[in-house]
C-alpha cells in the first residue's frame, strides 16, 4: 500500500487546493455580482420618469438662519 506519510501529505495538499478553489469561486461570484449591479443601474437610467399628475409639490425655502418656510 501507500506509506502513511504520503497519504497525509496528499490529504494536506487536497485540502489546500479545495480552499484555493473556494477562494477563486468566491472572487468570481463577487465580480459577477458587481457587474450585474452596474447593468441594473444602466437599465434603471433608461426608464422614463413617471408623470407627476395628482402629486402635491411643496416648495420649501431655507433662509440664511436655517429656518424653513413655505
Buried (B, 14 or more C-beta within 10 A) or exposed (E): EEEEEEEEEEEEEEEEEEEEEEEEEEEEEEEEEEEEEEEEEEEEEEEEEEEEEEEEEEEEEEEEEEEEEE
